[in-house]
Amino acid sequence: MVAFTSDNKSNVGGAVMDAKFDIFKKLPDGHPIWVKAVDGLEEAKNQLARLAVSSPGEYFIYSARNGGIVQERMAAGA
């Protein structure tokens, strides 16, 4: 049995595992393109911040578990 906690982690057999999050970039036409998947919300936020600094554009973090966008960020110059 998998137990889900409010901090977006799951407990499998006594081991706590971070949830997966996907990072997308919005293309100029508004369509999203997948960039990468990461473990844990904090790591996703860190990756989003790095992408926003290194490459102009609009990015967002998507959670399949929650079925929606967790955070959006517009990079300078976008």
C-alpha positions in Angstrom: 0.0 0.0 0.0 1.2 3.5 -0.8 0.4 6.3 1.6 0.5 9.9 0.4 1.3 12.7 2.7 0.6 16.4 2.5 4.2 17.3 1.7 3.9 15.6 -1.7 5.9 12.6 -0.8 4.8 8.9 -0.8 5.7 6.2 1.7 6.4 2.9 0.0 7.4 0.0 2.3 8.6 2.5 5.0 10.9 4.4 2.5 9.9 8.0 1.8 10.1 8.9 -1.9 9.7 12.3 -3.6 7.0 12.7 -6.2 7.9 13.3 -9.9 7.4 16.7 -11.4 7.7 17.6 -15.1 9.1 20.9 -16.3 7.8 22.4 -19.5 8.7 25.5 -21.6 5.9 27.4 -23.4 6.7 27.9 -27.1 6.0 31.2 -28.8 2.7 29.7 -30.2 1.6 28.9 -26.7 2.1 25.1 -26.9 4.2 23.5 -24.2 7.4 21.4 -24.8 8.6 19.0 -22.2 12.1 19.8 -20.8 12.7 17.3 -18.0 11.3 15.3 -15.1 12.7 15.7 -11.6 12.2 14.1 -8.2 10.7 16.4 -5.6 9.1 19.8 -5.7 12.1 21.6 -4.3 14.3 20.2 -7.0 11.8 21.2 -9.6 11.7 24.8 -8.3 15.5 24.9 -8.3 15.7 23.6 -11.9 13.0 26.1 -12.9 15.0 28.9 -11.5 18.2 27.8 -13.3 16.4 27.5 -16.6 14.8 30.9 -16.2 18.3 32.4 -15.8 20.0 30.5 -18.5 17.4 30.6 -21.3 14.7 33.2 -22.0 11.1 31.9 -22.0 8.1 31.0 -19.9 8.4 27.7 -17.9 6.1 25.8 -15.6 6.2 22.8 -13.3 3.5 20.2 -13.8 2.4 17.6 -11.3 0.7 14.5 -12.8 -0.4 13.5 -9.3 -2.2 16.7 -8.7 -3.2 17.1 -12.4 -2.1 20.7 -12.8 0.5 23.4 -12.9 2.3 23.9 -9.6 4.4 26.9 -10.4 5.1 29.2 -13.4 8.0 31.4 -14.1 8.9 33.9 -16.8 12.6 34.3 -17.6 14.1 37.7 -18.2 14.2 38.6 -21.9 11.1 36.5 -22.7 
